[in-house]
Amino acid sequence: MQDKAWTDSEELDKLFDDGDKDVLHYFDTDHVEHPGQKARSVVVDLPIPVYDALERESGRTGTPVQNLIESWVQEKVGLAA
């Protein structure tokens, strides 16, 4: 299939289903916005054993430590998706 700047959703689904996993080039990723998802950085000091456990969980799940912490905090404060 000829590469083009746009495609309809059914064609995009077919490309993905047929094994073209790299469909990201069909999207304008330079202007991606996530409404309500602005972030603020926070510094948290953790005891070494806690951080070591986080790194083990990160390795086990393949999830970056930052994402684990973010997900767990969201769950704890009732904002989990």
Secondary structure as UniProt FT lines:
FT   HELIX           9..17
FT   TURN            18..19
FT   HELIX           24..26
FT   HELIX           29..31
FT   TURN            35..36
FT   HELIX           48..61
FT   HELIX           65..76
FT   TURN            77..78
//
